[in-house]
């Protein structure tokens, strides 16, 4: 059977395979939808009767509304949906769909127009900023495991690869990603257009595949409006169009205002479904609050049922009538009162919940306290959702928010923007740790192209070493007399090794000094590759706003023939300068011509004082006496075939651990276990493996000694056996704890220090004192793998540094590979 060409690119294909049946049947759904079955499956009904050819080119009703998911129901229970959306804001700031109505009787791509524009409009080469959403929904009663082979999303023939797109999808759930693209409506047809495809197995082994494709371009018209011919009045009363329904769960918290002035506080919500504009809420939707450290919400809530959403999609709850008087009449949709969650203190967590008390969207983490500068503290300030985060989230991700006041940047009532949602510049803060530049090298060698160069950074205070940072600190270069950093080559400084030194090398320096380099910048225009006439600086911020923290050189002044030129030289900071200085002074530095570099040392500020500097060869492994230089961090947490393991990477292979290090697990119901690493010898490959059962682990993973390039990899078998530590593994939080850290109590803010500040977490996956249950970070029957570009410990937990990988098939594997 051959499909009519009219329907070819309208197809949503859903393929299942069954060896028992013997015939092929098709059914097509209205508009864009359709099903295509493999041999032997009925796709929901008998084959349709052939349609009579249309006399004109009627429009197929546009059933591709914003946020709508289409479905294909199979007799064997294989129920999948794939959905595509494209939307943009027009000149009146009204959301529009990029996918226009279908026209029968034409060939692709004209049968799927992008939108209709006049010739005069097209001559101006209109560009539209479009948001494109791809969605896969599993409507089965069991989880669905996509495979790699036919699971992908594409835009104009180019794959889009968001993290976790190919993870398993729980029953009755969807996974979605969105991209932004600028589309030239008239001159830039989509070619291969938008494609979403998924294939894999259900938990019962059934194989399913679904896909969706859209091709669009602009239809150019002359701009002439034609009058349709008169038609005979209908003999019957036409059926009224159904009223548009609002998805009340498509709601996000966009702003929490808690200024010092007690009369001007509010909670601002936005309903993303355009059918919600001006609609009265008919479902049970409530706003609740959790007090600081409270795991249960307050009994005082704000019931939104019966309240009317504004015509612009906002619903704002103010704490008093005085707020409406200040912000303007009609700006407050609801007056919650001084005892309601709207009377924000700036230390609570705020959530929107449904009738089942399931969280739709949330700001903050229940059970935790809010402290200044910890990304959920907005006393005398506000929390603003970033403009590109449109989807509700039942878990708080601080990277989705700008939270004030950070660094003392308080916000008054005049600084609020009630019933507006726009991108704002987040707080620009000084780094949370003192880090300074101590050495810059442009080595004097007989080469112009392969010159070893590096920049050495140092943390003078012990409490700032051996940890990751959540600040926006970057090492940058100001080329020649430029007054702006070269942003493409900026190097983020978000951790500091235990030694207190972090050396950023160029390629030639890395080839010379190897393990002395903590970071390698291959950018020939980067800060680690200056030939002496540039300015090297540590800055805080980004292109939208920044300030200098520490600097060598004078911004705007070319270094040639000045007292800050360092061609073929080594620059050393004077030993007495242990604070960052934003303005360069020649009295703080020593410029040494043709001097010997000494990376990771700062014990002399005299030229020629580096007699013990390393040779141009890799250094030996650290000795047990230099334990402060050793780093320990998780690289993989596995729960494969119920044979769990933990993989830890150490930068000191072969040493005996003399520090009081332990691995801690937190389980459900407040249970915890610890395993000590003190006294063990780190294997020669630098990996430590902890397993639940040595015999089972060796049987499953032993015997393969091949290195897999580009992946964390252990070449040994199980080093430590501890069943209790790993019991419940895929739901446990884990940390590496250093009980000898001596964390300075004055510096403890709860982010990286244990209670009492005697212990420090070197690395963590999950949350101290809490399991992973009911979070997005569970890896039951899966693997949590650290991304390769984060080779250091980090506390607190940052989910973006990890990837959870799950597959629907199993085979013997090594830690570091798929399970």
C-alpha positions in Angstrom: 0.0 0.0 0.0 1.4 3.4 -1.0 0.5 6.5 1.0 -0.8 9.5 -0.9 2.0 12.1 -1.3 -0.3 14.6 0.4 0.0 12.7 3.6 3.7 11.8 3.4 5.2 14.6 5.5 2.2 14.7 7.8 3.1 11.4 9.2 3.7 10.7 12.8 5.1 7.1 12.7 4.7 4.6 15.5 6.2 1.3 14.7 5.8 -2.0 16.6 6.8 -5.5 15.7 5.0 -8.8 16.4 6.0 -12.1 14.7 2.6 -13.6 15.3 0.3 -11.5 13.1 0.3 -11.3 9.3 -1.4 -8.2 7.9 -0.7 -4.5 7.8 -3.3 -1.9 8.6 -3.2 1.8 9.0 -5.2 4.5 10.6 -4.7 8.2 10.4 -5.6 10.9 13.0 -6.9 14.3 12.2 -4.5 17.1 11.2 -0.8 16.2 11.6 -1.2 12.8 13.3 -0.9 9.3 11.9 0.4 5.9 12.7 2.5 3.5 10.6 2.8 -0.1 11.9 5.3 -2.8 11.2 4.2 -6.2 10.1 1.3 -7.7 11.9 -0.1 -4.9 14.1 -3.4 -3.1 14.1 -2.8 0.5 15.0 -6.1 1.1 16.8 -8.7 0.2 14.1 -9.5 -0.8 10.6 -8.0 0.9 7.6 -9.9 4.1 6.6 -11.9 4.4 3.5 -10.2 6.4 0.7 -11.1 10.0 0.9 -12.6 11.8 -2.1 -10.2 14.3 -3.7 -11.0 17.8 -2.5 -12.4 20.2 -5.1 -10.4 23.1 -3.6 -7.5 23.3 -1.2 -9.3 23.2 2.2 -7.4 23.9 5.4 -6.9 21.0 7.8 -7.8 22.4 11.3 -4.7 23.4 13.3 -4.7 20.9 16.1 -1.1 21.7 17.0 -1.8 24.1 19.8 0.8 25.3 22.2 1.8 22.4 24.6 -0.4 19.8 22.9 0.8 16.1 22.7 -0.5 13.6 20.2 -0.8 9.9 20.9 -0.9 6.5 19.2 -2.6 3.7 21.2 -1.5 0.1 20.5 -3.4 -3.0 21.2 -0.4 -4.4 23.1 -0.3 -1.5 25.4 2.6 0.3 23.7 1.4 3.9 24.0 3.9 6.6 23.0 3.6 10.2 21.9 6.1 12.5 20.1 5.4 16.2 19.9 6.9 19.2 18.2 6.2 22.9 18.9 7.6 26.1 17.5 6.5 29.4 18.9 7.6 33.0 18.7 6.4 36.4 19.9 5.0 38.7 17.3 5.4 42.5 17.1 2.6 42.9 19.7 4.4 40.5 22.0 1.7 37.9 21.5 2.9 34.2 21.3 2.3 32.7 17.9 2.9 29.2 16.4 5.5 28.8 13.7 3.6 25.9 12.3 0.7 27.1 10.1 -2.4 25.3 8.8 -2.0 22.4 6.4 -3.1 22.8 2.7 -4.2 19.6 1.0 -3.3 18.9 -2.6 0.2 20.5 -2.5 3.7 19.0 -2.3 6.1 19.5 0.6 7.3 21.8 1.9 4.5 24.2 0.8 1.8 22.0 2.4 3.2 22.9 5.8 3.8 26.7 5.7 5.8 28.4 8.4 3.6 31.5 8.3 2.1 33.8 5.8 4.0 37.1 5.0 3.5 39.8 2.4 6.1 40.5 -0.3 6.9 43.9 1.2 7.5 42.3 4.6 9.8 39.7 3.1 12.0 42.3 1.4 13.0 43.4 4.8 14.4 39.9 5.5 12.4 39.4 8.7 14.2 37.4 11.5 12.2 35.7 14.2 13.5 34.4 17.5 11.7 31.1 17.8 11.5 28.6 20.7 11.3 25.0 19.5 10.2 22.3 21.9 10.7 18.5 21.4 8.7 16.1 23.6 8.5 12.4 24.1 5.7 11.0 26.3 5.3 7.5 27.7 1.6 6.9 28.4 2.2 3.2 29.3 1.9 1.7 32.8 5.6 0.8 32.8 8.8 2.6 32.2 10.2 3.0 28.7 13.9 2.7 27.9 15.0 4.5 24.7 18.0 3.1 22.8 20.7 5.2 21.1 20.2 4.0 17.5 17.0 5.8 16.6 16.5 8.2 19.5 17.4 11.7 18.4 16.2 15.2 17.9 17.2 17.4 14.9 16.9 20.9 13.7 17.5 21.5 9.9 19.4 18.2 9.6 21.7 18.9 12.6 21.4 16.8 15.7 20.5 18.6 19.0 21.9 16.6 21.9 20.6 17.8 25.3 21.7 16.0 28.4 19.7 12.9 29.5 17.5 13.0 26.4 17.9 9.2 26.0 17.3 8.4 29.7 14.5 6.1 30.6 11.0 7.6 30.8 8.9 6.6 33.8 5.3 5.5 33.3 2.8 8.2 32.5 5.6 10.8 32.1 7.1 13.0 29.4 10.6 14.3 28.8 11.1 17.6 27.0 13.8 19.9 25.8 13.7 23.3 24.2 16.1 25.2 21.9 16.1 28.8 20.7 16.9 29.6 17.1 16.7 32.8 15.0 14.8 32.0 11.8 14.9 34.1 8.7 11.2 33.6 7.8 11.4 34.3 4.0 15.0 33.4 3.0 15.7 30.5 5.3 13.4 27.5 4.7 13.9 24.8 7.3 15.1 22.2 4.8 15.0 18.9 6.8 13.0 20.9 9.4 12.2 19.5 12.8 12.6 15.8 13.6 12.0 13.9 16.8 12.5 10.2 16.9 12.5 7.6 19.7 12.9 3.9 19.8 13.4 1.4 22.6 11.8 -1.2 24.8 9.2 -1.2 27.5 10.0 -2.9 30.8 8.2 -6.0 29.5 10.5 -6.2 26.5 8.1 -4.8 23.9 9.8 -2.8 21.2 8.3 0.6 20.1 9.4 3.4 17.9 7.7 6.8 17.3 8.8 9.8 15.2 7.5 13.2 14.1 8.7 15.5 11.3 7.9 19.1 10.3 9.0 21.0 7.2 8.2 24.6 6.8 8.9 27.8 5.0 7.2 31.1 4.5 4.4 31.5 2.0 4.8 34.9 0.2 1.6 36.6 -0.8 0.9 39.9 -2.6 -0.8 41.3 0.4 -4.2 41.6 -1.4 -7.2 40.6 0.7 -9.8 38.7 -1.3 -13.4 38.4 -0.4 -14.6 34.8 -0.1 -17.6 33.9 -2.2 -21.0 33.9 -0.6 -22.3 30.6 0.6 -25.8 29.3 1.2 -26.9 29.5 4.8 -26.6 26.2 6.6 -29.7 24.1 6.9 -28.8 23.1 10.4 -27.6 25.1 13.3 -23.8 24.8 13.3 -22.2 23.1 16.3 -20.5 25.7 18.5 -16.7 25.5 18.8 -15.7 24.2 22.2 -14.4 26.7 24.7 -10.6 26.6 24.9 -9.4 24.8 28.0 -6.6 26.1 30.2 -3.8 23.9 31.5 -3.7 25.3 35.0 -0.6 23.2 35.8 1.4 25.1 33.2 2.3 27.7 35.9 5.7 29.0 37.1 6.8 31.2 39.9 8.5 34.2 38.2 9.2 36.6 41.0 9.3 36.7 44.8 9.5 40.2 46.2 10.6 40.7 49.8 11.9 44.3 50.1 12.7 45.8 53.5 9.5 47.8 53.2 6.9 45.5 54.7 4.0 46.8 52.6 5.4 45.9 49.2 5.8 42.1 49.2 4.3 39.7 46.6 4.4 36.3 44.9 4.2 36.6 41.1 2.9 33.6 39.0 2.7 33.2 35.2 0.5 30.8 33.4 2.2 29.7 30.1 -0.9 28.3 28.4 -2.4 31.1 26.3 -5.8 29.6 26.9 -5.4 30.7 30.5 -5.4 34.4 29.8 -8.4 36.0 31.5 -9.7 32.7 32.7 -11.1 31.8 36.2 -9.2 29.0 37.9 -11.5 26.0 38.2 -9.0 23.5 39.6 -7.5 23.1 43.1 -4.2 25.1 42.8 -2.6 26.4 46.0 0.5 28.3 47.0 2.3 26.9 50.1 5.4 27.8 52.1 8.0 26.0 54.0 9.7 27.8 56.9 13.5 27.8 57.2 14.6 24.2 57.9 11.0 22.9 57.8 10.3 19.7 56.0 6.6 20.1 56.1 4.7 23.1 54.7 2.8 25.6 56.8 -0.9 25.0 57.3 -1.6 28.5 56.0 -2.0 28.4 52.3 -3.3 30.6 49.4 -6.2 28.8 47.5 -6.2 30.1 43.9 -9.4 28.2 42.9 -12.0 30.8 41.8 -9.3 33.5 41.2 -9.1 35.1 37.7 -5.8 35.1 35.8 -4.9 38.5 34.2 -5.2 38.9 30.5 -1.4 38.9 30.2 -1.1 35.5 32.0 0.1 36.8 35.4 -1.5 36.2 38.8 0.2 38.2 41.6 -0.5 37.7 45.3 0.3 40.7 47.4 0.7 40.7 51.2 -1.5 43.8 51.8 -3.8 46.4 50.2 -0.9 48.9 50.7 1.1 46.9 48.1 -1.7 47.5 45.5 -1.7 51.2 46.5 2.0 51.4 45.9 2.3 49.3 42.7 -0.9 50.5 41.1 -4.6 49.5 41.1 -5.2 46.1 39.5 -1.6 45.0 39.8 -2.4 42.7 42.7 -4.7 39.9 41.7 -5.1 38.6 45.2 -4.5 40.2 48.6 -3.2 37.3 50.7 -2.8 39.1 54.0 0.0 39.5 56.5 -0.3 35.9 57.8 -0.2 34.3 54.3 2.8 33.0 52.4 2.7 36.3 50.4 4.1 38.1 53.5 7.6 36.9 52.5 10.4 36.9 55.0 13.0 36.0 52.3 14.1 32.8 54.0 11.3 30.4 53.2 10.6 28.0 50.3 7.6 28.7 48.2 5.7 26.1 46.1 2.6 25.8 43.8 0.8 22.5 44.4 -2.2 20.7 42.9 -5.2 19.0 44.4 -3.0 16.0 45.4 -0.5 18.3 47.0 2.1 17.3 44.4 4.5 20.2 43.7 4.1 21.8 40.3 6.8 24.5 40.8 9.0 25.5 43.7 11.6 28.0 44.8 14.0 26.8 47.5 14.8 23.5 49.1 12.6 22.3 52.0 14.4 21.1 55.1 17.2 23.5 54.5 18.0 26.9 56.1 18.5 30.0 54.0 21.7 31.9 54.7 23.0 35.1 53.1 24.5 34.4 49.6 23.4 30.7 49.5 21.1 31.2 46.4 17.7 30.9 48.2 18.1 33.9 50.6 16.2 37.0 49.4 15.7 39.0 52.6 15.5 42.7 51.6 15.6 41.6 48.0 13.9 39.4 45.4 14.2 36.2 43.5 13.7 36.4 39.7 13.2 33.4 37.5 15.5 33.5 34.5 13.6 34.4 31.3 14.6 31.2 29.4 13.2 28.9 32.1 9.6 28.4 31.0 8.8 25.0 32.4 7.6 24.3 35.9 10.0 22.3 38.1 9.2 20.2 41.2 12.8 20.6 42.2 14.7 23.8 42.9 17.7 24.5 40.7 19.4 27.7 41.8 20.9 28.1 38.3 17.4 28.9 37.0 17.2 32.0 39.3 18.7 35.4 40.0 18.6 35.9 43.7 19.1 39.2 45.4 20.6 40.4 47.7 23.9 38.7 46.9 26.9 40.6 48.0 24.7 43.2 49.7 22.8 44.2 46.5 19.5 44.9 48.2 16.4 45.7 46.1 13.8 48.3 47.2 10.1 48.4 46.2 11.1 50.7 43.3 13.4 48.0 41.9 10.6 45.4 41.6 8.8 44.8 38.3 5.4 43.5 39.2 3.5 41.6 36.4 6.6 41.7 34.1 8.9 38.9 33.2 12.0 39.8 31.4 15.7 39.0 31.5 17.6 40.8 34.2 21.3 41.1 35.0 22.0 38.9 38.0 24.0 40.0 41.0 27.7 40.5 40.3 29.6 39.5 43.4 33.2 39.3 44.5 34.5 35.8 44.6 33.9 33.8 47.8 37.6 33.0 48.2 40.8 35.0 48.0 42.7 33.9 44.9 45.6 35.9 43.4 48.0 35.7 40.5 51.5 34.8 41.7 53.4 34.0 38.5 53.2 34.6 34.7 55.6 32.9 32.3 56.6 33.6 28.7 59.6 31.3 28.6 62.6 32.4 26.6 63.1 29.6 24.1 64.4 29.4 20.5 60.9 29.2 19.0 58.2 31.6 18.1 55.4 29.1 17.8 56.0 26.5 20.6 56.7 28.7 23.6 55.8 27.3 27.1 53.6 29.9 28.8 51.4 29.7 31.9 49.7 31.7 34.6 49.9 30.5 38.3 47.1 31.2 40.7 47.3 30.8 44.5 44.9 30.7 47.4 46.7 32.2 50.5 44.2 30.9 53.0 44.1 27.3 53.9 40.3 27.2 54.1 39.9 28.1 50.4 42.0 25.0 49.2 40.8 21.6 48.1 37.3 22.8 47.3 35.0 23.9 44.5 33.6 27.4 44.3 30.2 28.7 43.3 31.4 32.1 42.1 31.7 33.7 38.7 35.5 34.1 38.7 37.4 33.9 35.4 41.0 34.3 34.2 41.0 36.5 31.2 43.3 38.4 28.9 43.0 42.0 27.7 44.8 42.0 24.3 47.2 44.9 23.8 45.4 48.1 24.5 41.9 46.6 24.6 39.6 47.7 27.3 37.4 44.6 27.1 38.4 41.0 28.1 38.7 38.5 25.3 35.6 36.5 26.4 35.9 33.5 24.1 39.1 32.4 25.7 38.1 33.1 29.4 39.0 30.3 31.8 36.5 29.7 34.6 38.2 29.3 38.0 35.7 27.2 40.0 38.0 25.1 42.2 41.3 25.1 44.0 43.5 22.1 44.5 44.6 21.0 48.0 48.1 22.5 47.3 46.6 26.0 47.1 48.1 26.4 43.5 46.3 26.3 40.2 48.4 26.6 37.1 46.8 27.3 33.8 49.1 26.3 30.9 49.2 26.6 27.2 49.8 23.5 25.1 53.6 23.8 25.0 53.8 24.3 28.8 51.6 21.2 29.3 53.9 19.2 27.2 56.8 20.4 29.3 55.4 20.3 32.8 52.5 17.8 32.6 51.1 17.2 36.1 52.1 20.7 37.2 49.3 22.0 35.0 45.9 21.9 36.6 44.2 23.4 33.5 45.2 23.6 29.9 44.0 26.3 27.6 44.5 25.5 23.9 43.2 28.8 22.7 46.2 30.7 21.1 44.4 34.0 22.1 43.9 32.9 25.7 45.3 34.2 29.0 47.9 31.4 29.2 49.4 32.3 25.8 50.4 36.0 26.1 53.7 37.1 24.5 54.2 39.9 27.0 52.3 42.9 25.9 48.8 42.0 27.2 47.1 42.4 30.5 46.2 39.3 32.6 43.4 39.5 35.1 41.1 37.7 37.4 37.6 39.1 37.0 34.2 38.4 38.5 31.1 38.5 36.2 30.5 38.1 32.5 29.8 40.1 29.4 26.7 41.6 30.9 28.7 43.0 33.9 32.1 42.4 35.4 34.8 43.9 37.6 38.5 43.3 38.2 39.5 41.2 41.2 43.3 40.9 40.6 45.4 42.0 37.7 48.8 42.3 36.1 49.2 45.2 33.7 47.2 48.3 32.9 43.9 48.0 31.0 43.9 50.0 27.8 47.7 50.3 27.6 49.8 48.2 25.2 52.5 46.6 27.3 55.4 47.0 24.7 58.1 49.3 26.1 56.4 49.7 29.4 57.3 48.6 32.9 54.7 45.8 32.7 56.0 44.1 29.5 57.1 40.5 30.1 58.3 39.2 26.7 60.7 36.2 27.2 60.3 36.8 30.9 58.9 35.4 34.2 56.8 37.7 36.3 56.8 37.0 40.1 54.5 38.6 42.7 56.2 40.0 45.8 55.7 37.7 48.7 54.2 40.4 51.0 51.2 40.9 48.6 48.7 38.3 49.8 45.5 40.1 48.9 43.9 40.6 45.5 44.6 44.0 44.0 42.3 45.4 41.3 44.8 48.2 40.2 48.3 47.2 39.1 51.4 48.6 40.8 54.9 47.9 39.7 56.0 47.7 43.3 54.0 44.5 43.8 55.8 42.6 41.0 59.3 41.5 39.9 59.9 41.0 36.1 62.8 38.6 35.5 64.2 38.2 32.0 65.0 34.7 30.8 64.4 33.3 34.2 63.6 29.6 35.2 59.9 29.0 35.9 58.8 27.2 39.1 55.1 26.3 38.8 53.2 25.4 42.0 55.8 27.2 44.2 55.9 30.7 45.6 58.7 30.9 48.1 60.9 33.5 46.5 60.3 36.8 44.7 63.9 37.2 43.5 65.0 36.7 40.0 67.0 33.5 39.7 65.5 32.2 42.9 64.0 29.1 41.3 67.1 26.8 41.4 64.8 23.9 42.4 62.3 24.5 39.6 61.1 21.4 37.8 62.9 20.3 34.6 61.0 20.2 31.3 59.8 16.7 32.1 56.8 15.2 33.9 57.3 15.1 37.7 57.1 12.0 39.8 54.0 10.9 41.6 53.3 12.7 44.9 54.7 11.1 48.1 52.7 10.3 51.2 54.2 13.3 52.9 52.6 15.6 50.4 49.1 14.5 51.0 47.8 18.0 50.9 48.4 17.9 47.1 46.2 14.9 46.7 42.6 15.2 45.4 39.9 12.6 45.8 36.6 12.8 43.9 33.8 10.5 42.6 33.9 9.6 39.0 31.2 7.0 38.9 28.3 5.5 41.0 27.0 2.3 39.5 23.9 0.3 40.2 24.3 -2.2 37.4 22.5 -5.5 37.6 22.1 -4.9 41.3 25.9 -5.1 41.7 26.6 -1.6 43.0 29.9 0.0 43.1 31.6 3.4 43.8 34.5 4.6 41.8 36.8 7.3 43.3 39.7 9.0 41.4 42.8 10.1 43.3 45.5 12.3 41.9 48.1 10.4 44.0 48.4 6.8 42.7 50.6 4.5 44.8 50.5 6.5 48.1 49.2 5.4 51.4 46.3 7.6 52.6 47.3 9.2 55.9 44.4 11.7 56.0 41.3 10.9 57.9 39.1 10.4 54.8 35.8 8.5 54.9 33.1 7.8 52.3 29.6 8.5 53.7 26.2 7.3 52.4 22.9 8.8 53.4 19.8 6.6 52.9 16.1 6.8 53.3 14.6 7.3 56.8 17.7 9.2 58.0 20.1 6.2 57.9 23.8 6.6 57.1 26.9 4.5 56.9 30.7 5.3 56.6 33.8 3.6 55.3 37.3 4.8 56.1 39.9 5.2 53.4 42.7 6.0 55.9 45.6 3.5 55.7 44.7 2.1 52.3 47.2 2.3 49.4 45.8 4.0 46.3 46.1 1.6 43.3 48.6 2.5 40.6 45.9 3.6 38.2 44.6 6.1 40.7 41.1 4.5 41.0 39.6 3.2 44.2 36.6 0.8 43.8 34.2 0.2 46.7 31.7 -2.7 46.0 29.0 -4.6 47.9 30.4 -8.0 47.2 34.0 -8.6 45.9 33.2 -12.0 44.4 30.2 -10.8 42.4 32.0 -7.6 41.4 35.1 -9.5 40.1 32.9 -11.9 38.2 30.9 -9.1 36.6 33.7 -6.5 35.9 37.1 -8.2 36.3 39.5 -9.3 33.6 39.3 -6.3 31.2 42.4 -4.2 31.3 41.9 -2.0 28.1 41.9 1.7 28.5 38.8 3.5 27.1 39.9 6.9 25.8 37.9 9.8 27.0 36.1 8.0 29.9 36.7 7.6 33.6 38.0 4.1 33.9 39.2 1.7 36.6 41.6 -1.0 35.5 41.5 -3.0 38.8 38.9 -5.0 40.6 37.1 -4.2 43.9 39.4 -2.7 46.5 37.0 -2.3 49.5 34.0 -4.5 50.2 31.1 -3.0 52.3 27.5 -4.1 51.7 25.9 -1.7 54.2 27.5 1.4 52.6 26.0 0.5 49.2 22.6 -1.0 50.3 19.9 0.9 48.5 22.7 2.3 46.2 20.7 3.9 43.4 18.8 6.0 45.9 21.7 7.0 48.2 23.6 10.3 48.5 27.4 9.9 48.8 30.2 12.2 50.0 33.9 12.0 50.6 34.6 13.6 54.0 37.9 14.9 55.3 37.8 15.0 59.1 41.2 16.7 59.4 40.2 19.7 57.3 40.1 22.1 60.3 37.4 24.2 58.6 37.6 27.7 60.1 34.3 28.2 61.8 34.1 31.8 60.7 34.1 30.7 57.1 31.5 28.0 57.5 28.3 28.7 55.6 27.0 25.1 55.5 27.8 24.6 51.8 30.9 22.5 52.2 31.4 21.9 55.9 29.9 19.3 58.2 28.2 20.2 61.5 30.6 22.0 63.8 32.9 22.8 60.9 35.5 20.2 61.9 34.8 18.0 58.8 34.8 19.1 55.2 33.2 17.4 52.2 35.7 17.0 49.4 33.1 15.8 47.0 29.4 15.0 47.0 26.7 13.4 44.9 23.3 14.2 46.4 22.5 16.0 49.6 24.0 15.7 53.1 21.7 13.8 55.5 19.1 13.0 52.8 18.6 10.2 50.2 18.0 10.8 46.5 14.4 9.5 46.7 11.9 11.7 44.9 14.6 13.7 43.1 15.8 13.6 39.4 19.2 12.2 40.5 18.2 8.6 41.3 20.3 6.1 39.3 18.5 2.9 40.2 19.6 0.2 37.7 21.7 3.0 36.0 25.0 4.8 36.4 25.8 8.3 37.6 29.0 9.4 35.7 31.0 12.5 36.3 31.5 14.6 33.1 35.1 14.6 31.9 35.5 18.4 32.1 35.0 18.4 35.9 38.2 16.6 37.2 37.9 17.8 40.8 35.8 17.5 43.9 32.8 19.8 44.4 30.6 20.6 47.4 27.8 21.4 47.4 26.3 19.1 44.8 26.0 20.5 41.3 23.8 18.2 39.1 25.2 19.7 35.8 28.6 18.1 36.6 27.0 14.6 36.3 25.1 12.5 33.8 22.8 9.6 34.6 23.0 6.9 32.0 20.5 4.1 31.6 20.1 1.4 28.9 17.4 -1.2 28.2 19.8 -4.0 27.6 22.5 -5.5 29.8 25.9 -7.1 29.2 29.1 -7.6 31.1 30.8 -4.2 31.4 33.6 -2.4 33.1 33.0 0.6 35.5 33.2 3.6 33.2 31.1 1.9 30.5 27.4 1.5 30.0 25.6 -1.0 32.3 
